[in-house]
Structures are given as structure tokens and as C-alpha cells.
Amino acid sequence: MPARVNPDVPGEPLLLRRTGKRLRALRRKRGLTMAQLGADKRRPRLLRRQYVWKMETGRVAPSLAALAHFARRLDVTLSELLRGI
């Protein structure tokens, strides 16, 4: 179950929107759809398109495992994925 945005944590909504914008920019640069970004060779529906959309729009807080998956799919390191956020 993805973590929802916690309104009691200062700055979390802004941080999640920035993370989502970075994720979307890298995904588009690589020419991947949301479904392709969430897919894995062994599990084609690892992370559903709706979950990717919610992360890109800052509606949910991604887990570290999800961020690591996206970094692998985008062929960047986790630190490159989060750079400048």
C-alpha cells in the first residue's frame, strides 16, 4: 500500500512534487510510458501505471524500493534520480 502524503510533515508535498517532476522528465527523455517504467522483465505489472502517475503528480510517497526500481529502469543511479530535489 503506497504511503499517502502526510500534511503534518513540513515540506513533504513540495518534495514529492519535485521528485515526481524529475521522474517524469527522465521517463520522457528515455521514451518510456508509465506502464513500461513500472514493468519488470520477470513481472510485467510490478508497479501499475496508476501508481507511477500518482508518484509523478506527488499524490503518494514512493518507497525506497520503488525509487530503486525506477532508477534501474531509467538507467541512472538512485542519487542521479534524486539530484537537485
Helices and strands as residue ranges (DSSP letters): E 3-4, H 12-30, H 34-38, H 49-56, E 60-61, H 64-73, H 78-82
